[in-house]
Amino acid sequence: MSKKEVLIIIPAYNEEENIEKVLGGLETPEIQAFADILVMNDHSTDKTNFLVKRHHQVTMATHIYNLGYGGGVGLG
């Protein structure tokens, strides 16, 4: 991850139906010029992990167990 002005943190838990639409909207040249994207995968049991890995400009941290929304954002 580079050092840009803004870090966009996206907490995700079992978001296989939504994550690619969200990331696709953020992976524009205008946003990538000033922001890094970090997905906090809260131990998803669906394909969220796999789908995020397909987005090479996105960094992902995956919890080894589910921490819930507050725990996921707190680690970011």
C-alpha positions as CSV (number, residue, x, y, z in Angstrom):
1,M,0.0,0.0,0.0
2,S,1.3,3.4,-0.9
3,K,1.2,6.5,1.3
4,K,-1.6,8.7,0.0
5,E,-3.6,11.4,1.5
6,V,-6.7,9.3,2.3
7,L,-7.2,5.7,3.4
8,I,-10.6,4.2,2.6
9,I,-11.4,1.4,5.0
10,I,-14.2,-1.0,4.0
11,P,-15.3,-3.5,6.7
12,A,-16.6,-6.6,5.0
13,Y,-18.3,-9.7,6.3
14,N,-19.9,-12.1,3.8
15,E,-20.2,-9.4,1.1
16,E,-19.7,-11.5,-2.0
17,E,-22.8,-10.0,-3.6
18,N,-21.7,-6.4,-3.0
19,I,-18.0,-6.1,-2.7
20,E,-17.1,-6.0,-6.4
21,K,-19.6,-3.2,-7.1
22,V,-18.2,-1.2,-4.2
23,L,-14.6,-1.7,-5.2
24,G,-15.3,-1.1,-8.8
25,G,-16.8,2.3,-7.9
26,L,-13.7,3.2,-5.9
27,E,-11.1,2.0,-8.4
28,T,-11.3,5.0,-10.6
29,P,-8.2,7.0,-11.6
30,E,-9.6,10.1,-9.8
31,I,-10.0,8.2,-6.5
32,Q,-6.8,6.2,-6.8
33,A,-4.8,9.4,-7.3
34,F,-5.3,10.4,-3.6
35,A,-6.7,7.3,-1.8
36,D,-5.6,3.8,-0.8
37,I,-8.3,1.2,-0.3
38,L,-8.2,-1.3,2.6
39,V,-10.8,-4.1,3.0
40,M,-11.0,-5.4,6.5
41,N,-12.4,-8.9,5.9
42,D,-14.0,-10.0,9.1
43,H,-13.5,-13.8,8.7
44,S,-16.1,-14.1,5.8
45,T,-17.2,-17.6,5.1
46,D,-18.4,-16.8,1.5
47,K,-16.3,-15.7,-1.5
48,T,-15.5,-12.2,-0.2
49,N,-11.8,-13.0,0.3
50,F,-11.4,-14.4,-3.2
51,L,-13.3,-11.6,-4.9
52,V,-11.3,-8.9,-3.1
53,K,-8.0,-10.6,-4.1
54,R,-9.0,-10.0,-7.8
55,H,-8.6,-6.3,-7.3
56,H,-4.9,-5.7,-7.3
57,Q,-5.0,-2.1,-6.3
58,V,-6.8,-3.0,-3.0
59,T,-5.1,-4.2,0.2
60,M,-7.0,-6.7,2.4
61,A,-6.5,-7.8,6.0
62,T,-8.4,-10.9,7.0
63,H,-9.3,-11.7,10.6
64,I,-8.8,-15.2,11.8
65,Y,-12.2,-15.1,13.6
66,N,-15.2,-12.8,13.4
67,L,-14.7,-9.6,15.5
68,G,-17.9,-7.8,14.4
69,Y,-18.2,-4.3,12.9
70,G,-16.6,-2.4,15.8
71,G,-13.6,-4.8,16.0
72,G,-13.1,-4.7,12.2
73,V,-13.0,-0.9,12.0
74,G,-10.9,-0.6,15.1
75,L,-8.1,-2.7,13.7
76,G,-8.0,-0.5,10.6
